[in-house]
Amino acid sequence: MLRVMSVFGTRPEAIKMCPLVKELASRPGIASLCCVTAQHRQMLDSVLNVFGVQPDCDLNIMTPRQTLSGITSKCLLGMDEAVEQLKPDLILVHGDTSTTFAGALSAFYHQVAVGHVEAGLRTYDKFSPFPEEMNRVLTSSLADMHFCPTAGNRENLIKEGHTRDLFITGNTVIDALKTTVREDYHFSTETLNALPYNEKKVLLVTCHRRENYGEPMKNILLALRQIAESRQDVELVYPVHLSPVVREAVDQYLRGAPRVHLIDPLPADEMHNLMARCYLVLTDSGGLQEEAPALGKPVLVLRRETERPEAVAAGTVKLAGVVQDDIVTMTERLLSDRSAYEAMARAVNPYGDGNACRRIADAIEWRYGLRPDPPEDYLA
């Protein structure tokens, strides 16, 4: 049996990796193992529960107000024990978190092969997003197999000199949506059941990235407040990240605004179904730039740049930046101009067809001699 260990630690990683853990478990020649670092404890657990994934190893590293150095060092030390215990032949890491880099580095230290899921995303600015851009660049240098969501991601890697075992798979988050979104879904958060989805325009907001701490986050929150105060036809829903920095900023600049619903972070299934019912998404998240277009929802990105240019080129995403007036102006246009809204809502999502996990599992089987042919590339 080929022993494949998936390593992840945050809520977004878990949403994208749990379907892959289950796909690998369905393959008769593969022992699918799971190690979580719990970089985000509570938010990670909610996703594991939704997908019914039970970790084989839980490093449980999260501490209050944790630092990047603390996360990385605890991941590395915990991974020593996990690798010795589970003895994987291949370690899969996802995306660009501190868990991703530490997991890949630990695999290298133990001379275990690395597979990088969601490989090849780039902004070419090492401080934006911070620390994600360097996490993924460094992980690419350690990886033996690169699972790229798009052809553009593969081109990025080729330009950097990575030319072997590059696969275009689509993004696993589209696979996740196939299992979570339902028309008859009932929210456990009663606030969400009571929202007037048909009478008003529900705006879904997330804002939590470290690069937005300080003045950018203040500008974003003041823009949201301005929109809520000026538009009677809008209801704004903001699942507030558990980061104390984010919560303090939200309390200072947004709490108390009319028609604003500040709620705790949502389980993956609730977030996906809220996204399916909302009118528009405003976010600094990476995953939502992929998820929302698959559900026909325009996305305004609350950042200066994005490592997902395919969505911008396709027209499903627009960069709103972190300047208050710009955010308000772009949001107002989508609220008032139906043709502008429809142009984004109907654009084709470039991130997959819901078969990314199958392609990744096929590629692993081919690489290790368990199947005769490599998988076909996903071509948007």
C-alpha positions in Angstrom: 0.0 0.0 0.0 1.2 3.5 -0.9 1.0 5.6 2.3 -0.1 9.2 1.5 -0.3 11.6 4.4 -2.2 14.8 3.9 -1.1 17.7 6.2 -3.2 20.8 6.9 -4.0 23.1 9.7 -6.4 25.9 8.8 -10.1 26.1 7.9 -9.5 27.0 4.2 -7.0 24.2 3.8 -9.3 21.7 5.4 -12.2 22.6 3.0 -9.9 21.9 0.1 -8.1 18.9 1.4 -10.9 16.9 3.1 -12.4 15.8 -0.3 -9.0 14.7 -1.4 -8.4 12.7 1.8 -11.6 10.9 1.1 -10.9 10.4 -2.6 -7.5 8.8 -1.8 -9.2 6.6 0.8 -11.4 5.2 -2.0 -8.3 4.0 -4.0 -7.5 0.3 -3.2 -3.8 0.8 -3.6 -3.5 3.8 -1.3 -3.5 4.2 2.5 -4.9 7.7 3.0 -3.5 9.2 6.2 -4.3 12.6 7.7 -2.2 14.9 10.0 -3.6 18.2 11.2 -1.5 20.9 12.9 -4.6 22.7 14.2 -3.1 26.1 13.3 -6.7 27.2 13.5 -8.3 24.9 16.1 -12.0 25.7 16.3 -12.4 26.6 12.7 -10.5 23.5 11.6 -12.6 21.2 13.7 -15.9 22.4 12.2 -14.7 21.5 8.7 -13.5 18.0 9.8 -17.0 17.4 11.2 -18.7 18.5 8.1 -16.7 16.2 5.9 -16.5 13.3 8.4 -12.7 13.2 8.4 -10.9 11.8 11.4 -7.2 12.8 11.7 -4.7 10.0 12.3 -2.4 12.6 14.0 -3.4 15.9 15.6 -0.5 18.3 16.6 -2.8 20.7 18.3 -0.4 23.6 18.1 -2.7 26.7 18.4 -2.0 29.2 21.1 -3.5 32.6 21.8 -2.0 35.4 19.7 0.4 33.0 18.1 3.3 34.3 16.0 4.5 33.0 12.6 7.7 31.8 14.2 5.8 29.9 16.8 3.5 28.3 14.3 6.3 27.2 12.1 8.6 25.9 14.8 5.8 23.9 16.5 4.7 22.4 13.2 8.3 21.3 12.5 8.7 19.7 15.9 5.3 18.0 15.8 5.8 16.7 12.3 8.9 14.8 13.5 6.6 12.6 15.6 3.9 12.3 12.9 6.3 11.1 10.2 7.9 8.6 12.6 4.5 7.3 13.6 2.7 7.2 10.2 5.7 6.5 8.0 4.3 8.1 4.8 5.7 7.5 1.3 4.3 10.9 0.1 3.3 14.0 2.1 0.7 16.3 0.6 0.5 19.9 1.6 -1.9 22.6 0.4 -1.5 26.1 -0.7 0.4 28.7 1.2 0.0 28.7 5.0 2.7 28.3 7.6 1.6 24.7 8.0 2.2 24.2 4.3 5.8 25.4 4.4 6.6 23.7 7.7 5.0 20.4 6.4 7.0 20.5 3.2 10.2 21.3 5.0 9.7 18.5 7.5 9.1 16.1 4.7 12.4 17.2 3.1 14.2 16.7 6.5 12.8 13.1 6.6 13.6 12.6 2.9 9.9 11.9 2.1 8.5 13.1 -1.2 6.2 16.2 -1.2 3.1 16.8 -3.3 1.9 20.4 -3.4 -1.8 20.9 -3.9 -2.9 24.3 -5.3 0.7 24.9 -6.6 1.9 27.7 -8.8 0.0 30.7 -7.5 2.0 33.9 -7.5 1.9 37.7 -7.0 5.7 38.1 -7.3 5.6 40.4 -4.3 7.1 38.6 -1.3 5.2 40.7 1.2 1.8 40.5 -0.5 0.1 38.4 0.6 2.2 38.1 3.7 3.4 35.5 4.6 1.6 33.4 2.0 3.6 34.4 -1.1 6.9 33.2 0.3 5.3 30.1 1.9 4.2 28.9 -1.6 7.4 29.9 -3.3 9.5 28.0 -0.8 7.1 25.0 -0.9 7.5 24.8 -4.7 11.2 24.4 -4.3 10.7 21.5 -1.9 7.9 19.8 -3.9 8.3 16.7 -6.1 4.8 16.8 -7.5 2.9 20.0 -8.3 -0.9 20.0 -8.6 -1.8 23.2 -10.4 -5.4 24.5 -10.5 -4.9 26.3 -13.9 -2.6 26.3 -16.9 -1.4 29.8 -15.8 -0.2 28.3 -12.5 1.8 25.7 -14.3 3.4 28.3 -16.5 4.5 30.2 -13.4 6.3 27.1 -12.2 7.9 26.4 -15.6 9.3 29.9 -15.7 10.9 29.3 -12.3 12.6 26.1 -13.5 10.1 23.5 -12.2 9.5 21.2 -15.2 8.8 17.7 -13.9 5.5 16.2 -12.6 3.4 19.3 -13.1 -0.4 18.5 -13.4 -3.3 20.8 -14.2 -6.1 19.5 -12.0 -8.6 22.3 -11.3 -9.1 23.4 -7.7 -10.4 21.0 -5.1 -12.7 23.6 -3.6 -15.1 23.1 -6.5 -15.2 19.4 -5.5 -16.1 20.4 -2.0 -19.0 22.6 -3.1 -20.6 19.6 -4.9 -21.1 18.0 -1.5 -22.2 20.9 0.7 -24.6 23.2 -1.3 -28.3 22.3 -1.2 -31.5 24.2 -2.1 -33.3 22.9 1.0 -30.4 23.8 3.4 -31.4 24.9 6.9 -28.8 27.0 8.7 -28.0 26.3 12.4 -27.3 30.0 12.7 -30.9 31.4 12.9 -29.8 34.9 11.8 -29.1 33.4 8.4 -32.5 31.7 8.1 -34.2 35.0 8.8 -32.4 37.1 6.2 -34.7 38.4 3.4 -32.7 36.9 0.5 -35.5 37.7 -2.0 -36.4 41.2 -0.8 -32.9 42.6 -0.2 -29.4 42.3 -1.5 -27.3 40.2 1.0 -23.6 41.1 0.9 -21.3 38.4 2.3 -18.1 39.9 3.7 -14.8 38.4 5.0 -11.7 40.3 6.0 -8.9 38.8 8.0 -5.5 38.8 6.1 -2.4 39.9 8.0 -1.5 42.2 5.1 -4.7 44.1 5.8 -4.0 44.7 9.5 -4.0 48.4 10.5 -4.9 51.2 8.1 -6.1 48.9 5.2 -8.6 47.1 7.5 -9.8 50.3 9.0 -10.5 51.6 5.4 -12.3 48.4 4.5 -14.5 48.4 7.6 -15.4 52.1 7.2 -16.3 51.4 3.5 -18.6 48.6 4.7 -20.2 50.9 7.3 -20.8 53.6 4.6 -22.5 51.1 2.3 -24.7 49.8 5.1 -25.7 53.2 6.3 -26.5 54.5 2.8 -28.4 51.5 1.3 -31.7 50.5 2.8 -31.9 47.6 0.3 -28.7 45.9 1.6 -28.1 43.4 4.5 -24.5 42.8 5.2 -23.3 39.5 6.8 -19.8 39.3 8.2 -18.6 36.1 9.8 -15.8 37.6 11.9 -12.5 35.8 12.1 -11.4 34.7 15.5 -8.2 36.7 15.3 -8.2 39.2 18.2 -6.7 41.9 15.8 -9.6 41.5 13.4 -12.2 41.4 16.2 -10.9 44.6 17.8 -11.0 46.4 14.5 -14.5 45.3 13.7 -15.7 46.3 17.2 -14.1 49.8 16.7 -15.3 50.6 13.2 -18.3 48.4 12.2 -20.2 47.2 15.2 -23.6 49.0 15.6 -24.0 49.9 11.9 -27.5 49.4 10.6 -28.4 46.2 8.7 -25.0 44.7 9.6 -24.9 41.2 11.1 -21.7 40.3 12.8 -21.6 36.6 13.5 -19.0 34.0 14.4 -17.1 32.0 11.7 -19.3 29.5 10.0 -18.9 25.8 9.3 -17.9 25.1 5.7 -21.4 23.9 4.7 -23.1 27.0 6.2 -20.6 29.3 4.5 -21.1 27.6 1.1 -24.9 27.8 1.4 -24.8 31.4 2.5 -22.6 32.1 -0.5 -25.1 30.4 -2.8 -27.9 32.6 -1.5 -26.1 36.0 -1.2 -26.0 38.7 -3.9 -22.4 39.7 -3.8 -19.2 38.7 -2.0 -16.6 41.2 -0.7 -13.5 39.4 0.6 -9.7 39.3 1.1 -9.9 35.5 1.2 -8.2 33.4 -1.5 -10.7 30.5 -1.5 -13.8 32.7 -1.8 -12.4 34.0 -5.1 -12.7 30.4 -6.4 -15.9 29.3 -4.6 -18.2 32.3 -5.2 -17.8 32.3 -9.1 -18.7 28.6 -9.1 -22.0 29.7 -7.6 -22.6 32.6 -9.9 -21.7 35.3 -7.4 -19.5 38.3 -8.3 -16.5 38.9 -6.0 -14.9 42.2 -5.1 -11.4 41.5 -3.7 -10.4 43.6 -0.7 -6.7 43.6 -1.5 -4.2 45.5 -3.8 -3.5 42.4 -5.9 -4.4 38.8 -6.3 -2.6 35.5 -7.0 -5.7 34.4 -8.9 -5.5 36.5 -12.1 -7.5 33.9 -14.0 -10.7 35.0 -12.2 -10.0 38.6 -13.0 -9.4 37.7 -16.7 -12.6 35.7 -16.8 -14.5 38.6 -15.3 -15.8 36.8 -12.2 -13.6 38.8 -9.8 -12.6 42.5 -9.6 -9.9 44.1 -7.4 -11.5 46.7 -5.2 -8.3 47.4 -3.3 -8.2 48.8 0.3 -9.2 52.5 -0.3 -12.5 53.4 1.2 -13.9 55.4 -1.7 -12.9 52.8 -4.3 -14.6 50.0 -2.4 -17.8 52.0 -2.0 -17.8 53.0 -5.7 -17.3 49.5 -7.0 -19.9 48.0 -4.6 -22.4 50.7 -5.5 -22.0 49.9 -9.2 -22.8 46.3 -8.7 -25.8 47.1 -6.5 -27.2 49.7 -9.0 -26.1 48.5 -12.5 -27.8 45.2 -13.4 -25.8 44.7 -16.6 -22.5 45.1 -14.8 -23.7 42.6 -12.2 -24.9 40.1 -14.7 -21.6 40.3 -16.7 -19.7 39.1 -13.6 -22.4 36.6 -12.4 -22.6 34.8 -15.7 -18.8 34.7 -16.4 -17.3 31.2 -16.6 -15.5 30.1 -13.5 -11.9 29.1 -14.5 -11.2 27.0 -11.5 -12.6 23.6 -12.2 -15.3 21.1 -13.0 -15.4 19.3 -9.6 -13.0 16.5 -10.6 -9.7 17.9 -9.2 -9.4 15.3 -6.4 -9.9 12.5 -9.0 -7.1 14.0 -11.2 -4.7 14.3 -8.2 -5.3 10.8 -7.1 -4.8 9.5 -10.6 -1.6 11.5 -10.9 -0.3 10.0 -7.6 -1.2 6.4 -8.8 0.5 7.0 -12.1 3.6 8.5 -10.5 4.0 5.4 -8.2 3.2 2.8 -10.8 -0.4 2.0 -9.7 -1.9 3.0 -13.1 -0.6 2.9 -16.6 -1.6 6.4 -17.8 -1.2 9.9 -16.4 -4.5 11.9 -15.8 -5.8 14.3 -18.4 -5.2 18.0 -17.7 -8.1 20.2 -16.7 -8.5 22.9 -19.4 -10.9 25.7 -18.5 
